[in-house]
Amino acid sequence: MADASGAGRPAPITAPLSEPFWEGTRNGELRLQRCGSCSRFVWTPQYACPDCLSEDYEWVACSGRGVVYSYTVVHRSIDPSRFEAPYVLAVVQLEEGPHLLTNIVGCEPEAVQVDMPVEVRFERIDDEFTVYPFAPREVQE
Amino acid sequence: MRALRDVAIVGVSTTEQTRRSEGRHGLSYALEALKMALDDAGLAKRDIQGLYPMMDGWPLAGPGQLGGNYRSTNWAHQLGIPIRWFTGAVNSGGGTGVSAILDAAAAIGAGYIDTAAIVLGFASSNPSDPRTASWTSQPFQFNEWTGTYTAAQFALAARRHMHAYGTTREQLARVSSTIRNYGHVNPDAVMYGRGPYSVQDVLDAPMVADPLSRLMCAQVNDGGAAMVITSLERARDLKKPAVRVLGGADQVCYPAYAELPLLEHPLGGAFSRDWVDDGFAMSGLTREDVDVVQLYDGFASWIVMQWETLGFCEVGEGGAFVESGVMELGGRYPTCTDGGCHSFSHMGAPALLRPIEAVRQLRGEVRDDCPGSSKGEHTYDPARCRAARDPQVALAVSMGPPTGGGNLALLARD
């Protein structure tokens, strides 16, 4: 579940379309839109499926697991009062298919590798918002 | 409809480019640049029928001024002329560069208008702020909490490219040293005389976002630029040699910065690159015909990827391609010959600076440290020269970040 380590991160400015997503993170779920017509998982939230253009979708909790598609160790912080350098920005490809932008936490920056297995580790910003960095995960052989 | 007409660039300008303007508004730079480009062409403001503006905000806010920078009525009012054809930042142009040239060429070629101006002015940079261009770090709800910003977004694509294809930091550094050394001998460059830079200098510079060092990143500047485009028929009566717009192409796939920098389409599969071949085909040219190249050099890694996208080398071979010295003076494709965004200027949305430099190369109007530079006489010694040797065809590209979009224009001496 979410801990309080997200305090200090900027809270997102949301739109009605994405409210179910933020409700999910608040409740410990990483939700994606799944198209009701072609079953494709969609990220970021869209009004209609970019593949089949169906407006019929449902929000479903995804596995929260994926692998690092790419990463960068950021040495020049965008805002040192909020983000202490070095920190790791990453693109994670989820098991369900979509890529998302996130941070890698829970390990030294030097330990991060492309293709490294990771899982979501929620961080609570405040009562309203919980964000979704990822951390290394053990893979069962 | 009238038959299609040929189109030419007849006026170009860049104002002073600077690290930090003092007390000027972007509109001030835009107006100065517009007047300079009209003077370069020998035309007056009343000749302009189409307008493509890009600025960092309109000086008046309030009712009726909504989205001021992009409202045709505001511009028509300020310029005191009727405007018939108007587009704000177009298509993949981000900064109204190559995309605007293609749109103007289409409108002029089809006969809707005779003359168009592209005009840019920026005066809000803050070099101490790592967010560089403010529009790349708007509060996108899925990004802002991660601490991302422009250089970091490009670094993500760079790291993936290194992983997938074995691209090295040395190859990235070669790009930046080459481009910065052009700027070192360009008296108009913000970074004039600040080099020369070795590959090792670039590698040793402080890291911004791994693998990108500070010297692999563009600057952040203020300034203005403009271009005037008209029919080839009219261009031949004007004072400067016409530079023909032979053709080009443009595409977008998804929003930069709000979405991820990926090397494949979010729906799966490679990004389509047929737009590149289409752009060459409609111009009646091949890559072999190109003499000088201007690419968007916001970050070294993006140059490597653009060569691949543009089909000058295979995907994955961009690193070896740049390492061969192809971009240098005397190389097969001298590239970013004004010093690019690394060294000449990255004012706001700088996309128009690439085709402007292409025009200057084709006209033989290249200012550098050669003793006869003002008379068009060049030594072709890279230590003081940045002029391509008698170029006939230039490729100008102003594509933004790695999101599958891109554009190109092929320009040629008449």
Contacts between the chains, C-beta under 8 A, distances in Angstrom:
chain1	res1	chain2	res2	distance
A	6	B	145	7.6
A	9	B	145	4.6
A	9	B	147	8.0
A	10	B	139	7.1
A	10	B	144	5.0
A	10	B	145	5.9
A	11	B	145	7.6
A	12	B	139	7.5
A	12	B	141	3.7
A	12	B	142	7.3
A	12	B	144	6.5
A	12	B	145	6.1
A	13	B	139	5.0
A	13	B	141	5.6
A	13	B	144	8.0
A	14	B	141	5.4
A	15	B	141	7.4
A	18	B	141	6.4
A	40	B	267	8.0
A	44	B	142	5.5
A	44	B	258	7.7
A	44	B	259	6.6
A	50	B	266	7.5
A	50	B	267	6.3
A	51	B	267	5.8
A	69	B	160	6.5
A	69	B	262	7.8
A	70	B	156	4.7
A	70	B	157	7.1
A	70	B	159	4.7
A	70	B	160	3.8
A	70	B	163	7.0
A	71	B	156	7.1
A	71	B	159	6.1
A	72	B	152	5.5
A	72	B	155	3.7
A	72	B	156	5.4
A	72	B	158	7.8
A	72	B	159	5.7
A	72	B	209	4.5
A	72	B	210	5.3
A	72	B	211	7.7
A	72	B	212	7.9
A	73	B	207	7.8
A	73	B	209	7.3
A	73	B	210	4.3
A	74	B	147	6.6
A	74	B	152	5.4
A	74	B	155	7.8
A	74	B	208	7.9
A	74	B	209	4.8
A	74	B	210	7.7
A	75	B	206	7.3
A	75	B	207	4.3
A	75	B	208	6.3
A	75	B	209	6.7
A	75	B	210	6.9
A	76	B	130	5.1
A	76	B	151	7.5
A	76	B	206	7.7
A	76	B	207	7.7
A	76	B	208	4.7
A	76	B	209	6.9
A	77	B	130	7.1
A	77	B	147	6.8
A	78	B	130	5.5
A	78	B	131	6.0
A	78	B	137	7.0
A	78	B	147	5.1
A	78	B	148	7.2
A	78	B	149	4.6
A	78	B	152	7.7
A	79	B	147	7.2
A	82	B	147	7.1
A	83	B	147	3.9
A	87	B	147	6.0
A	89	B	146	5.8
A	89	B	147	6.6
A	89	B	148	5.5
A	89	B	152	5.1
A	89	B	155	7.8
A	89	B	156	6.7
A	89	B	209	7.4
A	90	B	156	7.5
A	91	B	156	5.6
A	91	B	160	7.6
A	91	B	260	5.4
A	91	B	261	7.6
A	91	B	262	7.3
A	98	B	266	7.4
A	99	B	260	5.4
A	99	B	262	6.2
A	99	B	266	6.9
A	100	B	142	7.2
A	100	B	260	7.4
A	101	B	142	6.4
A	101	B	143	5.7
A	101	B	146	5.7
A	101	B	148	6.4
A	101	B	260	5.6
A	102	B	146	6.1
A	103	B	146	5.2
A	103	B	147	7.1
A	114	B	159	7.1
A	114	B	160	7.1
A	114	B	163	4.3
A	115	B	163	8.0
A	125	B	145	7.3
A	131	B	145	4.6
A	131	B	146	8.0
A	133	B	146	7.8
